[in-house]
């Protein structure tokens, strides 16, 4: 059989079932295992995102999708030359990998028509179903069942150890930093199995943009920075976006030094076999006293917070306009400002810079 994979997670499944020698083509993102990088590349990105900021990437991708354009380019000539019997693709996310829309034209050129295996998982169970379906399509059902059983057993081991934990800390898995996105699909399940709670996440559905105030209202005790499509090195390059957030230094996760960047590309974003390792990694980060991490050293990194400028801030509420703002500790104007009036907003304790400036001008105007 001649297999073409347009999906990195599917490529990992192919090798897990011992089908690597039958894989004849991959996408540019198929980088695991290392052998996958030796295969002919059929898919390239349509946008040059490497030098863009997070905000620029978000805008460029949204505009491309809104205009009906594709984020990927399929080498139709090479696809025809490879004559695949089976194509592995997805319709889960237009951003993450080649989707059905990208294949429409290319499939018309192929003769005979190959079998198409669509992978559109929203949960851990559906990821395992995809592995099972791949086994059935390739005559490797027994291998698939054995592999799935081993993966499930590892997840059950984590869940069993975490079952009697007295405190399940608040965890926020941040999938993007500018703008802020929560986690979705299978990631909330991973957090739950690992002994945490992420109420900002969207279980079984797309991750979405959220307001930073949502994070402040549900302050995480542990923050996992897992930008979609980024490895650890790229994630660490974006840490400044975290520290720039309003009230960053007030978050319990920051105060306790429990902010981590992870290799999201390998362990969280891809709906493939390594979500199991991702769950084990989460268990270690959430409950290090119970779970060891025996995986690669470049899977995660603790983000230093003690010396950041954000950690020297405190968040306050303006008594005049009611808006939250960051107040530098030590030498702050509010430390010497007169007591607040009875009309102050609930929880207010001083004036923001804008309202303070107006108050000063008012006082000056009243002086003879």
C-alpha positions as CSV (number, residue, x, y, z in Angstrom):
1,X,0.0,0.0,0.0
2,X,1.1,3.5,-0.8
3,X,0.1,6.0,1.9
4,X,0.2,9.8,1.8
5,X,-0.3,11.7,5.1
6,X,-1.2,15.4,5.2
7,X,-1.5,15.3,8.9
8,X,1.4,15.2,11.4
9,X,-0.6,13.2,13.9
10,X,-1.6,10.7,11.3
11,X,2.1,10.3,10.3
12,X,2.9,9.4,13.9
13,X,0.1,6.8,13.9
14,X,1.5,5.3,10.6
15,X,4.9,4.7,12.2
16,X,3.3,3.5,15.5
17,X,1.6,0.7,13.5
18,X,4.8,-0.2,11.7
19,X,3.7,1.2,8.4
20,X,6.6,3.6,7.8
21,X,7.9,1.8,4.8
22,X,4.5,2.3,3.1
23,X,4.4,6.0,3.7
24,X,5.4,7.7,0.4
25,X,4.5,11.4,1.0
26,X,4.0,13.8,3.9
27,X,3.4,17.5,4.8
28,X,6.1,20.0,5.7
29,X,5.0,19.6,9.4
30,X,5.5,15.9,9.6
31,X,8.7,15.8,11.7
32,X,8.1,12.9,14.0
33,X,9.6,10.3,14.1
34,X,12.8,11.5,12.5
35,X,12.3,9.0,9.6
36,X,9.2,11.0,8.5
37,X,11.5,13.9,7.5
38,X,13.1,11.8,4.8
39,X,9.8,11.4,2.9
40,X,8.8,13.5,-0.1
41,X,7.0,16.7,1.0
42,X,3.6,17.4,-0.7
43,X,2.4,20.3,1.3
44,X,3.9,23.7,2.0
45,X,2.5,26.8,3.8
46,X,0.9,29.5,1.7
47,X,1.9,32.2,4.1
48,X,5.4,33.2,5.4
49,X,4.6,33.2,9.1
50,X,8.1,32.7,10.5
51,X,9.0,36.4,11.0
52,X,5.5,37.5,12.1
53,X,4.5,38.3,15.6
54,X,1.7,36.4,17.3
55,X,-0.7,39.2,16.6
56,X,0.3,39.4,13.0
57,X,-0.1,35.6,12.6
58,X,-3.5,35.7,14.1
59,X,-4.6,38.5,11.8
60,X,-3.1,37.0,8.6
61,X,-4.6,33.6,9.2
62,X,-8.1,35.0,10.0
63,X,-8.0,37.2,6.9
64,X,-6.9,34.3,4.7
65,X,-9.7,32.1,5.9
66,X,-12.3,34.9,5.7
67,X,-11.4,35.5,2.1
68,X,-11.7,31.8,1.2
69,X,-8.0,31.3,0.6
70,X,-6.0,28.3,1.7
71,X,-3.2,28.3,4.3
72,X,-1.5,25.5,2.4
73,X,-0.3,24.6,-1.1
74,X,-0.5,21.0,-2.3
75,X,2.0,19.8,-4.9
76,X,-0.5,18.3,-7.2
77,X,2.1,17.0,-9.8
78,X,4.0,15.2,-7.1
79,X,0.8,13.8,-5.6
80,X,-0.1,12.3,-9.0
81,X,3.4,10.9,-9.4
82,X,3.3,9.1,-6.0
83,X,0.0,7.4,-6.9
84,X,-1.3,6.9,-3.4
85,X,-3.7,4.2,-2.4
86,X,-4.6,5.9,0.9
87,X,-4.6,9.6,1.8
88,X,-4.8,10.6,5.5
89,X,-6.2,14.1,6.1
90,X,-8.6,16.0,8.4
91,X,-11.4,18.5,8.5
92,X,-10.9,19.5,12.2
93,X,-9.1,22.7,11.7
94,X,-8.2,24.8,8.6
95,X,-5.3,26.4,10.5
96,X,-3.5,23.3,11.9
97,X,-3.1,21.2,8.8
98,X,-4.3,20.6,5.2
99,X,-8.1,20.2,5.1
100,X,-10.6,18.8,2.7
101,X,-10.8,22.1,0.8
102,X,-7.1,21.9,-0.1
103,X,-7.6,18.4,-1.6
104,X,-10.6,19.0,-3.7
105,X,-8.8,20.0,-6.9
106,X,-5.9,17.5,-6.4
107,X,-8.2,14.6,-5.9
108,X,-9.8,15.2,-9.3
109,X,-6.5,14.6,-11.0
110,X,-5.8,11.3,-9.3
111,X,-6.6,8.1,-11.3
112,X,-7.5,5.6,-9.9
113,X,-9.1,7.4,-6.9
114,X,-7.4,6.7,-3.6
115,X,-9.2,5.9,-0.4
116,X,-9.5,8.9,1.9
117,X,-9.4,8.5,5.7
118,X,-10.7,11.6,7.4
119,X,-9.4,12.2,10.9
120,X,-11.5,14.8,12.8
121,X,-11.2,14.0,16.5
122,X,-12.5,16.2,19.3
123,X,-11.6,14.0,22.3
124,X,-9.0,11.4,23.5
125,X,-11.5,8.6,22.7
126,X,-11.8,9.8,19.1
127,X,-8.1,10.0,18.7
128,X,-7.9,6.3,19.6
129,X,-10.8,5.6,17.2
130,X,-8.7,7.2,14.4
131,X,-5.8,4.8,15.2
132,X,-8.3,1.9,15.1
133,X,-9.6,3.1,11.7
134,X,-6.1,3.4,10.3
135,X,-5.4,-0.1,11.4
136,X,-8.6,-1.4,9.7
137,X,-7.7,0.5,6.5
138,X,-4.2,-0.9,6.3
139,X,-4.7,-4.5,7.5
140,X,-3.1,-3.7,10.9
141,X,-6.1,-4.0,13.2
142,X,-4.3,-6.2,15.7
143,X,-1.4,-3.9,15.9
144,X,-3.7,-1.0,16.4
145,X,-5.6,-2.7,19.2
146,X,-2.4,-3.6,21.0
147,X,-1.1,-0.1,20.6
148,X,-4.3,1.5,21.8
149,X,-4.4,-0.8,24.8
150,X,-0.9,0.2,25.9
151,X,-1.8,3.9,25.5
152,X,-5.0,3.6,27.4
153,X,-3.3,1.8,30.2
154,X,-0.8,4.7,30.7
155,X,-3.7,7.2,30.8
156,X,-5.5,5.0,33.4
157,X,-2.4,4.8,35.5
158,X,-2.3,8.6,35.6
159,X,-6.0,8.9,36.4
160,X,-5.7,6.3,39.1
161,X,-2.9,8.1,40.9
162,X,-4.7,11.4,40.6
163,X,-8.1,10.0,41.7
164,X,-7.6,10.6,45.4
165,X,-5.8,13.9,45.3
166,X,-7.3,16.3,47.9
167,X,-6.7,19.5,46.0
168,X,-7.1,19.9,42.2
169,X,-5.5,23.2,41.4
170,X,-6.8,25.7,38.9
171,X,-4.9,25.3,35.7
172,X,-5.0,27.5,32.6
173,X,-3.6,26.1,29.4
174,X,-3.0,29.1,27.2
175,X,-3.0,28.2,23.5
176,X,-2.1,31.6,22.2
177,X,-0.9,34.8,23.9
178,X,-1.7,37.7,21.6
179,X,-4.6,37.6,21.5
180,X,-5.3,35.2,24.3
181,X,-6.8,31.8,23.4
182,X,-7.9,29.0,25.8
183,X,-7.4,25.3,25.1
184,X,-10.0,23.2,23.5
185,X,-10.8,19.7,22.1
186,X,-8.9,17.0,24.0
187,X,-6.7,19.2,26.2
188,X,-9.3,19.8,29.0
189,X,-9.5,16.0,29.3
190,X,-5.8,15.8,29.7
191,X,-5.8,18.3,32.5
192,X,-8.6,16.5,34.3
193,X,-6.9,13.2,34.1
194,X,-3.7,14.8,35.4
195,X,-5.4,16.1,38.5
196,X,-6.2,19.7,37.6
197,X,-9.2,21.9,36.6
198,X,-9.3,24.2,33.6
199,X,-12.6,26.0,33.6
200,X,-11.5,28.4,30.9
201,X,-11.0,25.6,28.4
202,X,-13.6,24.3,25.9
203,X,-13.8,20.5,26.1
204,X,-14.6,18.8,22.9
205,X,-14.8,21.9,20.7
206,X,-12.5,24.6,19.2
207,X,-10.3,26.7,21.3
208,X,-11.5,30.3,21.2
209,X,-10.3,33.8,21.9
210,X,-11.0,34.9,25.5
211,X,-10.6,38.1,27.4
212,X,-7.6,38.5,29.8
213,X,-10.1,39.6,32.4
214,X,-11.6,36.1,32.3
215,X,-8.2,34.8,33.5
216,X,-8.0,37.4,36.3
217,X,-11.5,36.4,37.4
218,X,-10.4,32.7,37.6
219,X,-6.8,33.2,38.6
220,X,-4.8,30.0,37.8
221,X,-2.6,28.4,40.3
222,X,-0.7,26.8,37.4
223,X,-0.3,28.3,33.9
224,X,0.7,26.2,31.0
225,X,1.8,28.2,27.9
226,X,1.2,25.9,25.0
227,X,1.0,28.0,21.8
228,X,-0.4,25.9,19.0
229,X,2.1,24.8,16.4
230,X,5.1,25.9,18.5
231,X,7.9,23.8,20.0
232,X,9.5,24.8,23.3
233,X,12.1,27.1,21.8
234,X,9.5,29.1,19.9
235,X,7.2,29.2,22.9
236,X,9.9,30.8,25.0
237,X,10.4,33.5,22.5
238,X,6.9,34.7,23.2
239,X,7.1,35.0,27.0
240,X,7.2,38.8,26.9
241,X,3.5,38.7,25.8
242,X,2.6,37.0,29.1
243,X,4.5,39.4,31.3
244,X,2.8,42.4,29.5
245,X,-0.6,41.3,30.6
246,X,-2.5,43.4,33.1
247,X,-2.2,42.0,36.6
248,X,0.3,39.3,35.5
249,X,2.3,39.6,38.8
250,X,-0.9,39.1,40.8
251,X,-1.7,35.6,39.4
252,X,-1.1,32.8,42.0
253,X,0.8,30.9,39.3
254,X,3.2,33.8,38.9
255,X,3.6,34.4,42.6
256,X,4.4,30.7,43.2
257,X,6.7,30.3,40.2
258,X,4.4,27.8,38.5
259,X,4.3,29.1,35.0
260,X,5.6,26.7,32.3
261,X,6.2,26.8,28.6
262,X,5.8,23.4,26.8
263,X,6.4,21.8,23.5
264,X,2.8,22.1,22.3
265,X,3.6,20.8,18.9
266,X,4.6,17.4,20.2
267,X,2.4,16.9,23.2
268,X,-0.8,19.0,23.0
269,X,-1.7,20.4,19.6
270,X,-1.5,17.2,17.5
271,X,-4.3,14.6,18.0
272,X,-1.9,11.7,17.9
273,X,-0.3,9.1,20.0
274,X,1.8,11.5,22.1
275,X,-1.2,13.1,23.8
276,X,-0.5,10.3,26.3
277,X,3.0,11.7,27.0
278,X,1.3,15.2,27.1
279,X,-1.0,13.9,29.9
280,X,1.9,12.5,31.8
281,X,3.7,15.8,31.4
282,X,0.7,17.7,32.8
283,X,0.5,15.3,35.7
284,X,4.2,16.1,36.5
285,X,3.7,19.9,36.3
286,X,0.5,19.9,38.3
287,X,1.5,17.3,40.9
288,X,5.3,16.9,40.8
289,X,5.2,15.2,44.2
290,X,3.3,12.3,42.7
291,X,4.4,12.1,39.1
292,X,7.9,12.0,37.6
293,X,8.7,13.1,34.1
294,X,11.0,10.7,32.2
295,X,10.5,12.2,28.8
296,X,12.8,14.6,26.8
297,X,14.3,17.6,28.6
298,X,13.0,20.0,25.9
299,X,9.4,19.1,26.6
300,X,8.9,21.9,29.1
301,X,10.6,24.8,30.9
302,X,9.8,26.8,33.9
303,X,9.3,30.5,33.1
304,X,11.1,32.6,35.6
305,X,8.8,35.1,37.3
306,X,10.4,36.3,40.5
307,X,12.5,39.0,38.8
308,X,10.1,40.1,36.2
309,X,8.8,43.7,36.2
310,X,5.3,42.2,36.3
311,X,5.9,40.6,39.6
312,X,6.5,44.0,41.2
313,X,3.1,45.2,40.2
314,X,-0.2,45.0,42.0
315,X,-3.7,45.3,40.5
316,X,-6.1,47.8,41.8
317,X,-9.5,49.2,40.9
318,X,-10.0,52.9,40.2
319,X,-12.5,54.5,42.6
320,X,-13.6,56.9,39.9
321,X,-14.0,54.9,36.6
322,X,-14.0,51.4,38.1
323,X,-11.4,50.1,35.7
324,X,-8.6,47.7,36.8
325,X,-5.0,48.9,36.4
326,X,-1.5,48.0,37.5
327,X,0.0,49.9,40.3
328,X,3.7,49.8,41.0
329,X,4.5,48.8,44.6
330,X,6.6,51.2,46.5
331,X,6.4,55.0,45.9
332,X,2.9,54.6,44.5
333,X,0.8,57.8,44.4
334,X,-2.1,55.9,46.0
335,X,0.0,55.3,49.2
336,X,-0.1,59.0,49.9
337,X,-3.5,59.8,48.4
338,X,-6.3,61.0,50.7
339,X,-8.9,58.4,51.9
340,X,-11.4,57.3,49.2
341,X,-14.8,59.0,49.2
342,X,-17.9,56.9,50.2
343,X,-19.0,56.8,46.6
344,X,-16.0,54.8,45.6
345,X,-16.6,51.6,43.6
346,X,-16.7,48.3,45.5
347,X,-13.2,47.0,46.0
348,X,-11.7,50.4,44.8
349,X,-8.6,51.5,46.6
350,X,-7.1,54.4,44.6
351,X,-7.3,56.3,41.3
352,X,-5.9,55.2,38.0
353,X,-3.3,57.5,36.4
354,X,-5.9,59.1,34.1
355,X,-8.4,59.9,36.8
356,X,-5.6,61.0,39.2
357,X,-4.5,63.5,36.6
358,X,-8.0,64.9,36.3
359,X,-8.3,65.1,40.1
360,X,-5.0,67.0,40.4
361,X,-6.2,69.5,37.7
362,X,-9.5,69.9,39.5
363,X,-7.7,70.7,42.8
364,X,-5.4,73.2,41.1
365,X,-8.4,74.9,39.5
366,X,-10.1,75.3,42.9
367,X,-7.0,76.9,44.5
368,X,-7.1,80.8,44.6
